Every structure is written in C-alpha cells, then in structure tokens.
Amino acid sequence: MSEEKELSFEEAFSRLEQIVRRLESGEANLDESLRLFEEGVKLARVCSSRLDAAEGKIQQLLEKPDGTVEEVPFELPGAESS
C-alpha cells in the first residue's frame, strides 16, 4: 500500500481508469480480475484521501456587506453540512 500512497492524485486516478477499462473489457481472467479489483480499491482509497485533504485546504472568501472579507470553509453546492 505504501507504493500507492506515494502516487499523486492524477497518477492514482489514471491507473484506476486503466483498471476499469481492463475490467470492463472482459478480457481478464478471474485471477487477474481479482488482482485488478484489489488494486483498484486501494487506488480509490488513495484518491479519496487526496480529495479529502484538498477539500480541507480549500477556503472560500466571501465579502460581507461592510466590505470586509470573511474566510469560510468551502462547501460544495447541495452538500449537506454535518
């Protein structure tokens, strides 16, 4: 798993796309399909972790009516607050 942890988001996502294409092609035998699925799950976790970290860093600046700027946590439209 440490190898996947060192991948950038883009590298992990690209490899995940390759795995999906290979699995969807139906050309892999059962053993290869299971190996690819396992690798894909690990890569999906890496991608999710990278996205969570990025979301935690994103801040949205809003200008208040008095002209001051307030820094608030970024929230995706339609996302529920916890």
CNS distance restraints for C-alpha pairs under 8 A (distance, minus, plus):
assign (resid   1 and name CA) (resid   5 and name CA) 6.41 0.50 0.50
assign (resid   1 and name CA) (resid  42 and name CA) 7.19 0.50 0.50
assign (resid   2 and name CA) (resid   6 and name CA) 6.55 0.50 0.50
assign (resid   3 and name CA) (resid   7 and name CA) 6.96 0.50 0.50
assign (resid   4 and name CA) (resid  12 and name CA) 7.20 0.50 0.50
assign (resid   4 and name CA) (resid  42 and name CA) 7.28 0.50 0.50
assign (resid   4 and name CA) (resid  43 and name CA) 6.50 0.50 0.50
assign (resid   4 and name CA) (resid  46 and name CA) 6.76 0.50 0.50
assign (resid   5 and name CA) (resid  46 and name CA) 6.32 0.50 0.50
assign (resid   7 and name CA) (resid  11 and name CA) 5.80 0.50 0.50
assign (resid   7 and name CA) (resid  12 and name CA) 5.86 0.50 0.50
assign (resid   8 and name CA) (resid  12 and name CA) 6.18 0.50 0.50
assign (resid   9 and name CA) (resid  13 and name CA) 5.96 0.50 0.50
assign (resid   9 and name CA) (resid  46 and name CA) 7.39 0.50 0.50
assign (resid   9 and name CA) (resid  47 and name CA) 5.55 0.50 0.50
assign (resid   9 and name CA) (resid  50 and name CA) 6.23 0.50 0.50
assign (resid   9 and name CA) (resid  51 and name CA) 7.96 0.50 0.50
assign (resid  10 and name CA) (resid  14 and name CA) 5.97 0.50 0.50
assign (resid  11 and name CA) (resid  15 and name CA) 6.21 0.50 0.50
assign (resid  12 and name CA) (resid  16 and name CA) 6.09 0.50 0.50
assign (resid  12 and name CA) (resid  43 and name CA) 5.69 0.50 0.50
assign (resid  12 and name CA) (resid  44 and name CA) 7.77 0.50 0.50
assign (resid  12 and name CA) (resid  46 and name CA) 7.08 0.50 0.50
assign (resid  12 and name CA) (resid  47 and name CA) 6.48 0.50 0.50
assign (resid  13 and name CA) (resid  17 and name CA) 6.18 0.50 0.50
assign (resid  13 and name CA) (resid  43 and name CA) 7.23 0.50 0.50
assign (resid  13 and name CA) (resid  44 and name CA) 7.62 0.50 0.50
assign (resid  13 and name CA) (resid  47 and name CA) 6.56 0.50 0.50
assign (resid  14 and name CA) (resid  18 and name CA) 6.40 0.50 0.50
assign (resid  15 and name CA) (resid  19 and name CA) 6.28 0.50 0.50
assign (resid  15 and name CA) (resid  43 and name CA) 7.84 0.50 0.50
assign (resid  16 and name CA) (resid  20 and name CA) 6.23 0.50 0.50
assign (resid  16 and name CA) (resid  40 and name CA) 5.65 0.50 0.50
assign (resid  16 and name CA) (resid  43 and name CA) 6.32 0.50 0.50
assign (resid  16 and name CA) (resid  44 and name CA) 7.17 0.50 0.50
assign (resid  17 and name CA) (resid  21 and name CA) 6.23 0.50 0.50
assign (resid  18 and name CA) (resid  22 and name CA) 6.20 0.50 0.50
assign (resid  19 and name CA) (resid  23 and name CA) 6.11 0.50 0.50
assign (resid  19 and name CA) (resid  36 and name CA) 6.22 0.50 0.50
assign (resid  19 and name CA) (resid  37 and name CA) 7.69 0.50 0.50
assign (resid  19 and name CA) (resid  40 and name CA) 6.59 0.50 0.50
assign (resid  20 and name CA) (resid  24 and name CA) 5.95 0.50 0.50
assign (resid  20 and name CA) (resid  40 and name CA) 7.91 0.50 0.50
assign (resid  21 and name CA) (resid  25 and name CA) 6.08 0.50 0.50
assign (resid  22 and name CA) (resid  26 and name CA) 7.01 0.50 0.50
assign (resid  22 and name CA) (resid  27 and name CA) 7.04 0.50 0.50
assign (resid  22 and name CA) (resid  28 and name CA) 6.98 0.50 0.50
assign (resid  23 and name CA) (resid  27 and name CA) 7.26 0.50 0.50
assign (resid  23 and name CA) (resid  28 and name CA) 6.58 0.50 0.50
assign (resid  23 and name CA) (resid  33 and name CA) 6.43 0.50 0.50
assign (resid  23 and name CA) (resid  36 and name CA) 7.65 0.50 0.50
assign (resid  28 and name CA) (resid  32 and name CA) 5.71 0.50 0.50
assign (resid  28 and name CA) (resid  33 and name CA) 5.63 0.50 0.50
assign (resid  29 and name CA) (resid  33 and name CA) 5.97 0.50 0.50
assign (resid  30 and name CA) (resid  34 and name CA) 6.15 0.50 0.50
assign (resid  31 and name CA) (resid  35 and name CA) 6.26 0.50 0.50
assign (resid  32 and name CA) (resid  36 and name CA) 6.01 0.50 0.50
assign (resid  33 and name CA) (resid  37 and name CA) 5.97 0.50 0.50
assign (resid  34 and name CA) (resid  38 and name CA) 6.16 0.50 0.50
assign (resid  35 and name CA) (resid  39 and name CA) 6.24 0.50 0.50
assign (resid  36 and name CA) (resid  40 and name CA) 5.95 0.50 0.50
assign (resid  37 and name CA) (resid  41 and name CA) 6.22 0.50 0.50
assign (resid  38 and name CA) (resid  42 and name CA) 6.47 0.50 0.50
assign (resid  39 and name CA) (resid  43 and name CA) 6.18 0.50 0.50
assign (resid  40 and name CA) (resid  44 and name CA) 5.99 0.50 0.50
assign (resid  41 and name CA) (resid  45 and name CA) 6.31 0.50 0.50
assign (resid  42 and name CA) (resid  46 and name CA) 6.36 0.50 0.50
assign (resid  43 and name CA) (resid  47 and name CA) 6.17 0.50 0.50
assign (resid  44 and name CA) (resid  48 and name CA) 6.06 0.50 0.50
assign (resid  45 and name CA) (resid  49 and name CA) 6.02 0.50 0.50
assign (resid  46 and name CA) (resid  50 and name CA) 6.18 0.50 0.50
assign (resid  47 and name CA) (resid  51 and name CA) 6.15 0.50 0.50
assign (resid  48 and name CA) (resid  52 and name CA) 6.09 0.50 0.50
assign (resid  49 and name CA) (resid  53 and name CA) 6.21 0.50 0.50
assign (resid  50 and name CA) (resid  54 and name CA) 6.19 0.50 0.50
assign (resid  51 and name CA) (resid  55 and name CA) 6.02 0.50 0.50
assign (resid  52 and name CA) (resid  56 and name CA) 6.23 0.50 0.50
assign (resid  53 and name CA) (resid  57 and name CA) 6.60 0.50 0.50
assign (resid  54 and name CA) (resid  58 and name CA) 6.38 0.50 0.50
assign (resid  55 and name CA) (resid  74 and name CA) 7.34 0.50 0.50
assign (resid  58 and name CA) (resid  73 and name CA) 7.07 0.50 0.50
assign (resid  58 and name CA) (resid  74 and name CA) 5.85 0.50 0.50
assign (resid  59 and name CA) (resid  71 and name CA) 6.57 0.50 0.50
assign (resid  59 and name CA) (resid  72 and name CA) 6.05 0.50 0.50
assign (resid  59 and name CA) (resid  73 and name CA) 5.09 0.50 0.50
assign (resid  59 and name CA) (resid  74 and name CA) 5.04 0.50 0.50
assign (resid  60 and name CA) (resid  71 and name CA) 6.06 0.50 0.50
assign (resid  60 and name CA) (resid  72 and name CA) 5.61 0.50 0.50
assign (resid  60 and name CA) (resid  73 and name CA) 6.16 0.50 0.50
assign (resid  60 and name CA) (resid  74 and name CA) 5.26 0.50 0.50
assign (resid  61 and name CA) (resid  69 and name CA) 6.48 0.50 0.50
assign (resid  61 and name CA) (resid  70 and name CA) 5.86 0.50 0.50
assign (resid  61 and name CA) (resid  71 and name CA) 4.77 0.50 0.50
assign (resid  61 and name CA) (resid  72 and name CA) 6.36 0.50 0.50
assign (resid  62 and name CA) (resid  69 and name CA) 5.62 0.50 0.50
assign (resid  62 and name CA) (resid  70 and name CA) 5.32 0.50 0.50
assign (resid  62 and name CA) (resid  71 and name CA) 6.40 0.50 0.50
assign (resid  62 and name CA) (resid  72 and name CA) 7.34 0.50 0.50
assign (resid  63 and name CA) (resid  67 and name CA) 5.98 0.50 0.50
assign (resid  63 and name CA) (resid  68 and name CA) 5.79 0.50 0.50
assign (resid  63 and name CA) (resid  69 and name CA) 4.42 0.50 0.50
assign (resid  63 and name CA) (resid  70 and name CA) 6.19 0.50 0.50
assign (resid  64 and name CA) (resid  68 and name CA) 5.47 0.50 0.50
assign (resid  64 and name CA) (resid  69 and name CA) 5.94 0.50 0.50
assign (resid  64 and name CA) (resid  70 and name CA) 6.79 0.50 0.50
assign (resid  75 and name CA) (resid  79 and name CA) 6.70 0.50 0.50
